[in-house]
Amino acid sequence: MSINHDDKKHAKAILAAFYGRNIAESIRINEKTIDLIGQMLEKSNSCTEAIELVPRPISPTGARPGVQWALKQIRKTGTRLLNSPAQKVSLTCKKAVAASFRSRLELESY
């Protein structure tokens, strides 16, 4: 299978988002690296979806939030799930996925 120039450009843009431009340019795009980039996107998206479901605490440290706070969090999370807005990738997920895939990408690019 031949990978066209535009697909390679998009793959490099994704790698640059995960690793920065210098590292992205050092990785050769081939079928194996394309497969790994696809896995990276799937893992980072599923991780981000899971993190977005975690409520953000607003009460002082050690204080237990009440029912009103819980209902507010349920409404916010439920609305996000029902509306399914365009999700951004969580920075935490991005860093974890980038770290777990970097060596495999570098190995498969040669």
N, C-alpha and C positions, 0 to 999 in steps of 0.2 A: 504494500500500500504506500502510495506517495502522499506526503503531507505538503499541502500547498503553502505558499509564502504567507498568506493572510493567517492561516491557522498557526503557523510558527510564530508570527508576530503576536497573536493573541496569547499563545502559550508563554512567550517571553514576558508579556505584560503581567500575567498571573504570577509567574515566578518572581518578577520584580516586586510585586505587592507583598509576597511572602518573605523574600530574602534581600531585596534591594537590587538596583540595576547591575552592579558589578558582578555579583554572583549569578544573576539571571543570564547575563551575557556569556558566562563561562560554561553554561550547561548547553550541550548540543541537543536539539530537539529531534527525537526519533520516536518510533512506535512505543518503545518501552517507557520513555520519559512522558509521552502523552498519556499513557495508561496511569502512571504514577500521579501526574497532575490531576487527572480525573478523580483518583482516589483521594487526593488531598482536598479537592473541592467538596466531595461528598462528606468526608469526615469533618471538615470545618463547618459546613452547613448544618449537619446534624448536631454537632456540639453546640453551635450557636443557638439552635432552636431549643435545646435543653437548657442552656444557661438563661435564655430569655424567660423561661418559665419560673425561674427562681425569684421570689419577691425581694425587693430591695428594702431592707429594714430602715425605718425612720425614727424609731424610738431610741432613747438613750441606751447605751451599752448596759446590758444586764436586766433592763426592764422588759417585761413580757408584753407584747402588743395585745390589744383587746380585739373583740369580735368585729368592731367597726373597721379596724385596720385590715383584718383578714378579709372581710367582705370587699373592701376597696381593692386589695391585691387580686382577689378572685375576679372581680369585674374587669380590671385592667388586663390581666392575663387572658381571660376568656375573650375579651374584645380583640386582642391581638390574634388569638387563634382563629376566631371566626372571620376576621377581616383579612388575615394572612397578608400583611403588608410586606413590601420588599424588605427583606432582612439584610442587615449588614452583618459582616462576620465579626464575631467577638474577638477582641484583641487577645484574650487569654487562649481561645481556641486556635487562632492563627499562629501564635507562638508555639503552642504544643504540637500542632500539625507540622509546622515548618521544621521544628527540631527533629521530629520522628521520621521525616522523609528526606532530609538533606543528603545524608550519606548514600541512600539508595539512588537518588536522582543523579548525584555525581558519578556513582559507579555505572549506572545504566547509560549515561550520556557518552561513554567512550567505546 
